[in-house]
Amino acid sequence: MRALFIGLGGIGQRHLRNLKAIAPDVEVAAVRAKNRTFEISDSLQADLSTDIVSKYGIRIFDDLESALSFAPDIAVVANPTVSHLQTCRQLVEGNVPVFLEKPVSADRRGLEELVTLVEEKKVPVAVGYQLRRHPCVRRAKSVLEEGRLGKIYSVEARVHAFMPAWHPYEDYKDFYASQRSLGGGVVLTEIHEIDLIVWMIGKPLRVSAMGGRMSDLEMDVEDTVSAVLELECAGRRIPATLKLSFVQRPVSRFLGIYCEHGSLELDIPNDTLVVSGSSLEDVDTLSLDNFDRNKMFVEELSEFIDCVRSGGEAETSLERCLPAHEAALAMLDSLNDGRMVEL
């Protein structure tokens, strides 16, 4: 197998290590912008003593056009958000299956054309939404599908993070998430919960959002947003509230789903799911000890490779991820002009 990486920052290097574990004989090439040679661990620590190009035998290309001469069997796109769509389009045009880091794009320009191109050429494209693989998330989805909690009444999600501390090896002002020109901002950077809500509950119908740049940090993107989404669920319309911040401490990720006969509450950083029934005594807790987060990344990449080989459709195929992505873009529209956006 030959794999082409577009971007080898923290997430790109994680995918590289996982791919080498899945397919040890894989040949690797890369198109890079920053050309850092040090290795970045899964915990985002820099190992300045290791040259990744030498360690993994990576063939380096200056641009994507020349890299296609490598004849890759798959590509992993992990460059800044603003470049995702065009990079993906070039690869699909070259009949190269794509594993695309989230989000799909920074805006709608060319999005419809990419979707049409993927359909016409039947080239697999999967999006990196690894939180769908979390055991607590998957159990929560199963409980909802079983129906024992009855009708869903409402959903609440909260994401608190502190983006300037994410990459100790670089100034946060240089990180794509802090720059509008690179597709940054909390809505697209922290899109996972939007994806989970749509995947677990139902199609988004309309969105209203408020917020913006609330901190004094040196960036030109929204860092704090509160939104209300209306979802279609089993023929009914239900509200979902969402609070996103990447300038807030302490860190937390919470998803609550409130139903006719009880509730589900997910604490993702602590790997815990609490399922509550109608009485105070009816509580079931799933708590994972020493859960290895990297398993989620391995599973999503393994499934993508299996689908490329078998011709199947990945759980996070481009088509299946579009409703949540459209909801995120609508959230940005609402944030910019103050209106409720219909989907």
KOLMAR-601058 format. One line per 4 residues: number of its first residue (from 1); their letters; for each residue y, x, z of C-alpha. Coordinates in pm, 1 decimal, m for minus. Layout:
BEGIN
NUM = a = Y X Z; ...;
***
This chain:
BEGIN
1 = mral = 0.0 0.0 0.0; 356.9 109.2 m72.1; 641.5 m20.9 145.4; 1013.7 8.2 82.5;
5 = figl = 1254.4 m15.2 375.3; 1616.3 m105.9 319.8; 1773.9 m1.2 647.9; 1606.7 207.5 919.4;
9 = ggig = 1809.4 133.0 1228.8; 1651.2 7.1 1549.3; 1476.1 m299.4 1406.2; 1383.3 m123.7 1082.5;
13 = qrhl = 1214.9 158.2 1273.3; 1025.6 m90.3 1490.5; 889.0 m256.0 1176.2; 802.6 87.6 1036.8;
17 = rnlk = 597.2 183.3 1343.4; 422.3 m153.8 1340.7; 344.1 m128.7 971.1; 193.6 217.5 1021.1;
21 = aiap = m23.7 71.3 1298.7; m133.6 m220.0 1076.8; m184.9 m9.5 762.4; m208.6 361.0 857.7;
25 = dvev = m235.1 475.7 495.1; 83.6 301.4 382.6; 324.8 509.1 174.1; 686.3 462.8 279.9;
29 = aavr = 1018.7 491.9 100.8; 1365.3 391.7 218.8; 1717.7 321.0 106.6; 1957.8 416.9 384.0;
33 = aknr = 2331.8 397.0 448.0; 2380.7 584.0 777.3; 2108.0 843.7 718.4; 2036.1 897.9 1087.1;
37 = tfei = 1731.7 1119.1 1123.1; 1648.8 1060.3 1491.6; 1389.3 810.0 1607.0; 1497.2 491.8 1787.6;
41 = sdsl = 1238.7 356.1 2030.7; 1147.6 m10.4 2081.1; 1371.4 m1.9 2389.9; 1652.6 125.3 2162.7;
45 = qadl = 1667.6 473.3 2309.2; 1738.1 765.3 2075.0; 1489.5 1053.6 2052.6; 1705.2 1327.7 1902.8;
49 = stdi = 1409.8 1567.0 1889.2; 1221.6 1360.2 1630.3; 1305.3 1345.9 1260.5; 1165.6 1014.7 1132.7;
53 = vsky = 1177.9 1121.8 769.1; 940.2 1409.8 840.1; 731.3 1223.9 1097.7; 651.1 932.8 865.8;
57 = giri = 673.4 1115.4 531.0; 950.4 885.8 407.5; 1076.1 921.5 52.1; 1452.3 861.9 47.7;
61 = fddl = 1641.5 690.5 m235.6; 2018.4 662.6 m277.8; 2016.2 299.5 m393.0; 1788.4 2.2 m441.3;
65 = esal = 1784.1 23.1 m820.0; 1636.1 372.0 m815.7; 1404.8 281.1 m526.2; 1230.2 19.6 m741.4;
69 = sfap = 1078.5 311.4 m935.7; 867.9 367.0 m620.8; 684.4 45.6 m724.3; 664.2 m100.5 m371.9;
73 = diav = 403.8 m362.5 m284.4; 632.2 m501.9 m11.8; 985.7 m447.9 113.8; 1137.6 m476.8 459.9;
77 = vanp = 1507.8 m565.4 452.1; 1685.7 m460.5 772.1; 2034.6 m370.4 654.3; 2355.5 m543.5 778.0;
81 = tvsh = 2358.2 m923.3 746.4; 2622.9 m927.7 474.6; 2383.1 m742.0 242.8; 2067.8 m945.6 312.0;
85 = lqtc = 2099.5 m1198.7 34.6; 2187.8 m964.9 m251.5; 1924.7 m711.7 m144.3; 1662.0 m984.1 m125.8;
89 = rqlv = 1763.9 m1117.8 m466.0; 1725.9 m776.6 m632.7; 1381.6 m732.3 m480.2; 1263.2 m1078.5 m582.4;
93 = egnv = 1391.2 m1017.5 m934.8; 1173.3 m706.5 m930.4; 874.6 m915.5 m810.5; 862.8 m740.2 m472.8;
97 = pvfl = 758.5 m955.3 m171.7; 1022.8 m938.5 101.6; 1011.4 m940.2 479.6; 1375.7 m1024.9 554.6;
101 = ekpv = 1528.9 m970.4 895.6; 1717.8 m1270.7 1028.4; 1955.8 m1423.2 937.3; 1900.4 m1498.1 569.8;
105 = sadr = 2267.0 m1451.5 476.0; 2620.3 m1422.8 610.9; 2739.3 m1729.2 416.2; 2633.0 m1971.7 140.2;
109 = rgle = 2742.0 m1765.3 m159.5; 2432.9 m1718.8 m375.3; 2200.8 m1887.7 m124.1; 2099.7 m2175.5 m350.6;
113 = elvt = 2044.5 m1935.4 m638.7; 1815.7 m1718.1 m424.1; 1609.3 m2019.0 m317.3; 1570.0 m2124.8 m681.4;
117 = lvee = 1476.0 m1772.2 m786.6; 1207.9 m1746.1 m515.8; 1063.1 m2082.0 m625.1; 1061.5 m1986.0 m992.1;
121 = kkvp = 911.3 m1639.3 m950.5; 679.3 m1739.8 m662.8; 752.9 m1416.3 m477.6; 682.1 m1437.9 m101.7;
125 = vavg = 985.9 m1409.4 125.2; 943.6 m1432.2 503.7; 1219.5 m1423.3 766.3; 1196.8 m1229.1 1093.4;
129 = yqlr = 1200.5 m1498.9 1361.4; 966.1 m1330.4 1606.4; 1045.8 m1564.2 1899.4; 830.9 m1829.5 1730.3;
133 = rhpc = 542.2 m1598.1 1824.5; 615.7 m1592.0 2197.1; 316.0 m1743.0 2383.8; 541.1 m1958.5 2603.3;
137 = vrra = 725.3 m2092.5 2298.2; 401.3 m2172.8 2118.3; 261.7 m2347.1 2427.4; 580.2 m2552.2 2458.9;
141 = ksvl = 549.9 m2661.1 2095.6; 186.3 m2760.8 2154.2; 280.5 m2971.5 2456.3; 542.1 m3154.5 2249.5;
145 = eegr = 292.9 m3215.5 1969.2; 37.6 m3352.1 2216.9; 289.9 m3623.7 2303.1; 210.5 m3650.4 2674.1;
149 = lgki = 577.5 m3612.5 2769.5; 673.0 m3907.9 2549.0; 991.9 m3933.7 2348.9; 1235.5 m3643.9 2347.2;
153 = ysve = 1574.0 m3741.7 2489.1; 1779.9 m3422.1 2466.8; 1772.0 m3044.2 2424.6; 1971.2 m2769.9 2593.9;
157 = arvh = 1978.2 m2400.5 2498.3; 2168.5 m2109.6 2647.7; 2186.9 m1748.1 2531.0; 2375.8 m1490.0 2735.5;
161 = afmp = 2375.1 m1127.8 2623.6; 2601.8 m824.0 2629.7; 2608.3 m682.4 2278.9; 2805.2 m360.8 2356.2;
165 = awhp = 2506.3 m239.2 2559.8; 2241.8 m308.4 2293.7; 2257.9 25.8 2110.5; 2321.3 313.9 2351.5;
169 = yedy = 2315.5 560.0 2059.0; 2624.4 412.8 1885.1; 2967.6 271.9 1965.6; 2952.7 m108.4 1964.2;
173 = kdfy = 3257.3 m113.2 1734.7; 3042.3 49.8 1465.1; 2759.8 m202.9 1505.4; 2737.5 m472.3 1236.0;
177 = asqr = 2736.1 m751.8 1496.9; 3095.7 m672.4 1594.1; 3231.5 m676.3 1236.7; 3305.2 m984.8 1030.2;
181 = slgg = 3292.2 m781.1 709.4; 2926.7 m699.0 785.4; 2823.5 m1053.6 874.1; 2851.1 m1014.8 1251.3;
185 = gvvl = 2934.0 m1268.3 1522.9; 2727.1 m1437.3 1789.2; 2617.5 m1741.5 1583.0; 2425.1 m1545.4 1319.6;
189 = teih = 2329.4 m1255.6 1545.7; 2179.2 m1488.4 1809.0; 2038.0 m1741.9 1562.2; 1690.8 m1744.0 1720.2;
193 = eidl = 1753.0 m2045.9 1943.4; 1891.5 m2246.7 1651.8; 1571.1 m2167.9 1464.8; 1352.7 m2262.3 1764.2;
197 = ivwm = 1530.8 m2594.6 1817.5; 1496.0 m2698.9 1452.8; 1136.3 m2572.0 1428.6; 1023.5 m2743.3 1750.1;
201 = igkp = 1230.1 m3063.5 1741.3; 1346.5 m3168.5 1396.8; 1587.8 m3158.2 1106.7; 1958.9 m3099.3 1188.7;
205 = lrvs = 2186.0 m3384.5 1077.2; 2533.8 m3280.8 1193.1; 2698.2 m3006.4 1395.6; 3015.8 m2961.6 1597.1;
209 = amgg = 3118.5 m2626.2 1747.7; 3398.2 m2475.3 1954.5; 3472.3 m2122.1 2067.6; 3574.6 m1792.9 1913.6;
213 = rmsd = 3665.2 m1445.9 2034.7; 3703.5 m1491.1 2409.4; 3662.9 m1130.4 2527.0; 3903.5 m836.6 2503.0;
217 = lemd = 3646.3 m624.0 2324.5; 3750.6 m457.0 1999.9; 3587.4 m677.0 1738.1; 3695.8 m945.1 1492.8;
221 = vedt = 3410.3 m1195.8 1531.6; 3333.1 m1497.7 1747.2; 3165.5 m1384.3 2069.6; 3135.7 m1716.8 2256.7;
225 = vsav = 3041.8 m2054.9 2107.8; 2941.5 m2396.0 2241.1; 2795.1 m2646.9 1997.7; 2635.2 m2988.8 1975.5;
229 = lele = 2371.0 m3053.5 1712.1; 2232.8 m3394.1 1622.9; 1865.8 m3373.7 1529.0; 1630.3 m3616.0 1360.1;
233 = cagr = 1314.8 m3644.8 1568.4; 1040.5 m3900.3 1502.5; 1287.2 m4134.9 1333.0; 1542.9 m4107.0 1612.7;
237 = ripa = 1863.9 m3910.6 1655.7; 1883.7 m3685.5 1960.3; 2149.9 m3441.1 2088.2; 2103.0 m3069.8 2139.7;
241 = tlkl = 2363.9 m2859.9 2320.1; 2380.3 m2489.0 2254.7; 2578.9 m2215.0 2431.0; 2586.5 m1868.6 2275.4;
245 = sfvq = 2756.8 m1555.5 2404.7; 2704.4 m1186.0 2345.7; 2971.7 m1079.3 2594.3; 2817.0 m1248.1 2898.4;
249 = rpvs = 2622.8 m1096.1 3186.3; 2364.4 m1126.8 3333.6; 2135.8 m1164.9 3033.3; 1950.6 m1496.5 2995.1;
253 = rflg = 1775.2 m1705.2 2730.2; 1697.5 m2061.3 2832.8; 1563.2 m2357.1 2637.9; 1519.2 m2696.2 2803.4;
257 = iyce = 1366.1 m3002.0 2636.2; 1402.8 m3327.5 2830.7; 1165.4 m3612.1 2759.9; 1060.5 m3963.3 2858.8;
261 = hgsl = 788.4 m3845.2 3099.0; 908.1 m3500.3 3199.4; 1055.1 m3178.6 3067.7; 988.9 m2831.7 2931.7;
265 = eldi = 1195.2 m2532.7 3046.6; 1158.9 m2193.2 2882.6; 1288.2 m1870.2 3036.9; 1217.8 m1622.6 2758.6;
269 = pndt = 1337.3 m1295.1 2923.3; 1108.3 m1370.0 3219.1; 822.8 m1494.2 2995.4; 792.7 m1825.1 3179.1;
273 = lvvs = 737.1 m2188.5 3077.8; 760.5 m2472.8 3329.4; 620.7 m2809.8 3221.5; 723.4 m3087.2 3460.1;
277 = gssl = 572.7 m3436.6 3458.3; 704.0 m3760.5 3603.6; 658.1 m3657.4 3968.7; 770.7 m3355.7 4169.2;
281 = edvd = 406.6 m3257.4 4219.3; 323.2 m3267.6 3847.5; 431.2 m2916.2 3751.1; 246.8 m2667.7 3531.4;
285 = tlsl = 376.7 m2311.6 3501.4; 281.0 m2050.0 3243.9; 403.6 m1709.8 3354.2; 307.4 m1394.8 3163.2;
289 = dnfd = 268.0 m1064.9 3346.7; 379.0 m750.9 3162.5; 403.4 m927.8 2828.4; 437.8 m678.0 2542.3;
293 = rnkm = 725.9 m808.9 2328.7; 617.9 m592.9 2039.3; 314.4 m817.3 1986.4; 548.5 m1081.0 1840.5;
297 = fvee = 679.3 m833.7 1581.9; 328.8 m713.7 1494.5; 206.8 m1071.7 1446.1; 489.8 m1173.7 1214.2;
301 = lsef = 452.2 m862.2 998.4; 71.7 m897.1 988.5; 100.0 m1259.0 877.2; 345.4 m1163.1 604.0;
305 = idcv = 109.9 m897.1 468.4; m183.8 m1139.8 482.2; 18.4 m1398.4 287.6; 115.1 m1141.3 24.2;
309 = rsgg = m251.3 m1057.1 m22.3; m381.4 m1415.9 m15.5; m97.4 m1597.4 m188.1; m40.4 m1819.5 116.5;
313 = eaet = 291.8 m1927.5 267.3; 419.2 m1762.0 585.6; 514.6 m1976.9 882.1; 865.1 m1832.7 851.1;
317 = sler = 892.9 m1849.7 472.8; 1243.4 m1871.5 328.2; 1198.9 m2241.0 249.5; 1077.7 m2325.8 600.2;
321 = clpa = 1363.7 m2135.3 764.6; 1644.0 m2285.3 555.2; 1721.0 m2594.8 771.5; 1799.9 m2380.8 1076.9;
325 = heaa = 1998.6 m2133.7 868.0; 2202.3 m2417.6 718.6; 2267.8 m2545.3 1072.4; 2401.9 m2203.3 1174.0;
329 = laml = 2630.8 m2186.9 870.8; 2751.8 m2540.9 946.5; 2824.9 m2429.6 1302.4; 3048.6 m2155.0 1164.2;
333 = dsln = 3222.0 m2407.5 935.4; 3289.5 m2634.7 1231.6; 3412.8 m2342.2 1439.3; 3656.9 m2240.9 1165.4;
337 = dgrm = 3810.2 m2580.1 1084.1; 3743.7 m2791.6 1393.9; 3551.9 m3070.6 1221.5; 3206.3 m3212.3 1264.7;
341 = vel = 2992.0 m3095.3 973.8; 2729.5 m3319.4 813.1; 2413.8 m3156.2 685.8;
***
